[in-house]
Amino acid sequence: MHRPILKQPALPGRRSQQGAVLAVTLMILLVVTLLTVSNMRSSILEEKMAGNNSDRNVAFQAAESGLREGEVFLENIVSLGDFQGQAGLFGRTDDEPSFYTSGTWNDEAYHVVAETDLSTYERPRYFIKNMTTVQGTAGALNMSGYGDNKGTGDVTIFRVTVRATGKSADSAEVILRTQYGRIF
């Protein structure tokens, strides 16, 4: 005897599922994961940039400090006898060392290590070159201040070059140069 197969009626609200919800959920999860990873990379990059900027500012401040120390040295000398091409003091006829080569900053014959310690990886280093002397009133560089009486006397011009680093071995490096005039 053959019995007919009866189909059960579908329950209200229940339909046959094909797995579409799982696929859509996995796609949404993938997109959210990609956005999260991208934001993390961006945050890490911004953190590195802020750290590098801070490190460069430390190096710049240390270089400024080294320049001031070189200028104070020049202000306190009484003669040009020490400018003989050694220990960071170069006379007019001496070749000035190249400030962009590491040998200049590693060999103590070419630079002076600054006394100032700003918690950098290494103390600022500088060298001074006696450039020239401008004679008489032609050398009046308005040394007292803008618009003041320029005075008289021979003005000796020096170039101070300084190199400073940030707080770590692979940190920023800043090199600054300035011209400094003094009447002896």
C-alpha positions, 0 to 999 in steps of 0.5 A: 500500500502506498501512502501519500507523503504529507508535507508539514506546513511551514511555520510562520516567520520561518523560511528556508535559509541559504547561509546568506546571513553568515556570508554578509556577517563575515564580510562586515567583520572583514571590513571592520578588521581592515579599518581597525588595522588601518587606524592602528597603522596611522596611530603608530605613524603619527606617534613616530612622527611626534617622537621624531619632531620632539627629538629634532627640537631637542637637537635644535635646542642643543645646537643653539646652546652650543652656538651660544657657548662658542660665542661666549668663548669668543667674547672671553678671549684676549688674543687670536693666538689659539687659532692655529688649526687644532682643537676646534680653533682655525685661523684665517689660513687654516682649512676649515673642516667639512661640517657634513662629514662624520670625521670632523665630529669624531676627531677631537682635533677638529672640534670642541665638546660643549660643556652644556649637557642637555641630556642628548645622546652626545654633547654638542660639538663646535668649531670656530674659524677666524674669517677676516678682520674688517678695518676701521669704520668700514668694519662698524657692524652696528654691534651695539644694536640696530640704529645705534652709533656704530662706533669705530675699531677693527672688527674680527669676524668668526664663523661658529659651526655646531653639531648636536644630536637628539636623545638617542643614537639614531636620532636627529642631527642638527648643524647650525652656523653663525657669523660673530663679530668682535672688536679687540 
